[in-house]
Amino acid sequence: MTPAAQRVACFAAYLIAPLILAAMIAVNGMRGETYLMGDFRAFYCAGNAIAQGANPYLTEPLRTCEAHAGPPAEPAFLRPVALPAPLPPYALVLFVPLSLLPFGVAAACYGALLVAAMMAAVALFARVTGASSILLNLAFAPIAATVTLYVGQPVPLVFAALAAAALLVRSGRWAAAAGCAMFASIEPHVALAAIAGMLVAFPRVRLPLVGFGTALGVVSVAGVGWATSLSYVRDVVPAHALANVYEWQFSLTSILTSAGVAAQPAIRAGELMFAAMVVVGVVVALRLRSLTADAAVVVIVPPAFALFGGVHVHFQQLAVAFPAILYVCVRYPRVRTLAASGLAFAMIPWNVLGSSVLAGLAPLVAGTFGAATIGRRAGLVFALCAAGIGFSLLVLGVLGLGPAPVHFVAQNYAPSALAEVSWGDFSRGVLMRPSPMMHWLRVPTMTGLACGLAAVAWAARGNAVRAGRAPLRAPVSAAVPVR
């Protein structure tokens, strides 16, 4: 590929996720009832509650705001439910300025911010990992468009912050790195593992992390008050874990409850697995750092392991593992096939194929990724496998093995109750979706992610470089172009 053609390809790759998003909006429409920016609706109304001096975690005023914030209007079956905004108080404060705008205008501004943040994250991760922005865009785009940008999850902001933190620790800019890592704690369980790794590996980052953490605490108290800030940790976090315990997702807790395990033991098991995987991720990161002399791995590797299992893990959070997998895919030919194969199947949100335009694009995306990382033959195999998984959903649906239709009947919820009370009823009644199809849909994702993490751990084996040696440069190969 000529330099000019590669520049065009890099530019076009940045448009993959926005174009998939635009196609989804065009197909699903913006009029009437839609879940477009549905998660953002909760954050918007939480910001509105803070602006009014109200508690952003209670049923009211969340429920009333969410029901009347549109257009676009939320689905009617959700209106009796208060969709919770379980982010920390300091994160919800960020939504106060947007809450002062009409919902449609705020959603458009926020959507543009998310698209820009995802593009920035890809550009920064390209520098961190040594992989081309083309590969990163291919890996991120399916999840980013369907379960992140479309619903308005703040994950792109977190990814951009983590990528920036990785580059900053590489250059020894400790205070700035600490600030970016703490900003990423908008999603605490995503950033926590990276912060833990930094605390262990970099003594000079500890004091700045404490300082920025204190600042976030001050912002929380200033925004919602001491009592609500304390209630978030004491009441909201446990209530949210319990409310989502039966929701179909990729956490160990959800898998256990799908198998019939009671809620509390499933939550405890998820918490223990999260803690154990954080430790494993930090150990692997430290080993990989000694092998490569690259401090950036301490930021990107621990979150990759921490989000495997746990209590509450959705597709958009699983994507935090992709940069670490690509990092070793580029640098270590011996694990490239395992890493690329795993990522090719972990990056497709199989559970939304039936409701998005990605159904027809999944074989193309998986096949292109395989061809770019391993070779054309692998790309063909990946495309056929992706098409086979898509076809299996059709077969399971025809056989009546998909989730059964449900009719949710809301109860009367006290305005002073946590939003998780009504959401928990809705989650148990509608989102659990027990069926052979939904059990099967976890398999390619979890298997692919396990393969990718195994590749990262395998790459960490070897002889360490001498102290003081500069970070290894990613090898340039025909299969994995480095921008």
Secondary structure, DSSP 8 states (H G I E B T S, - for coil): --HHHHHHHHHHHTTHHHHHHHHHHHHH-SSSB--TTHHHHHHHHHHHHHHTT--TTBHHHHHHHHHHS-SSB--GGGTTS-----S-HHHHHTTHHHHTS-HHHHHHHHHHHHHHHHHHHHHHHHHHH---HHHHHHHHHHHIIIIIITTT-SHHHHHHHHHHHHHHHHTT-HHHHHHHHHHGGGSHHHHHHHHHHHHHH-GGGHHHHHHHHHHHHHHHHHHH-HHHHHHIIIIIHHHHHHHTTTS-SSSHHHHHHHTT--HHHHHHHHHHHHHHHHHHHHHHHHHHHHHH--TTHHHHHHHHHHTSSSSS--HHHHGGGHHHHHHHHHH-HHHHHHHHHHHHHHTS-GGGGGGSTHHHHHHHHHHHHHHHHT-HHHHHHHHHHHHHHHHHHHHHHHTT-S------------TTSBHHHHHHHHIIIII---SHHHHHHHHHHHHHHHHHHHHHHHHT-S----TT---------SSS---
